[in-house]
Amino acid sequence: MQREQQQPVLITGSTSGIGLAIARTMARAGYPVMLHGLATSDQGEDLRRQFRADYKVDCGFSSADISSEAGCAQLLAETREVLGNPGILVNNAGVQYTAETQDFPAEQWHTILSINLSAAFFLTRDLLPSMRAGNWGRIVNISSVHGLVASEQKAAYCAAKHGLIGLTKVVALENANRGITANAICPGWVETPLIQPQIESIAREENIDIESARCRLIGAKQPLSQTSKPEAIGELVLYLCGDFASTITGAALPVDGGWTAQ
């Protein structure tokens, strides 16, 4: 087994959606995985058992609140207790809130910045010493197309995702000759349960079928009017952790159906 395949993986926000797809992809490839997210201890334990049974890898679970520095420290402590120092960090956890800038609540601004950006900083900062000591590490930040371009009513989200790409570039430069890479993935529309209510709303309002509504929603931003699969993001993370990606660092990689090509 190659060295990087033996490295434990910590994936924030990995009990559903894109994060869970990343976790499944990494576990299937033989990586020990630390799951994290908004799940009860029973739900987390069920997932942990499922991963161990399906993929035959070590697996842990934490529900630490990473909206604070202390919560990030708790997550790392729980990860180290179960798997040791993770050699791969995937900062995926994120929250969203929409409002015009002049109406944006301060509480929502702070929440989005703390989870979408500050948590990635604290976790990266605290894992870099062990990665440097081992001369190997992979940091993958799940940013967004909104880390590259903006949309209305998303002041905090766009600010956080743009900031995450900036953080990625700095970490890449500082660790360029230490066997550590840092990259950002920037998804556009991804096929998760979060987009279904938006599709159904368009279908009702415009009296069209679900597939037409889906194309209307996706096509409003993307020239290629189809969503990406969560598994596609997982496979890209897997690639970035492999040998052939050892010279890819500081990149912001769109998976966006041509959204940012316009």
PyMOL commands that set and color helices and strands:
alter all, ss='L'
color gray80, all
select helices_A, chain A and resi 3-6+17-28+41-55+69-83+101-103+106-134+145-147+155-174+193-206+210-219+230-240+243-245+259-261
alter helices_A, ss='H'
color red, helices_A
select strands_A, chain A and resi 9-11+33-36+59-62+88-91+137-142+180-187+252-255
alter strands_A, ss='S'
color yellow, strands_A
deselect
rebuild
show_as cartoon
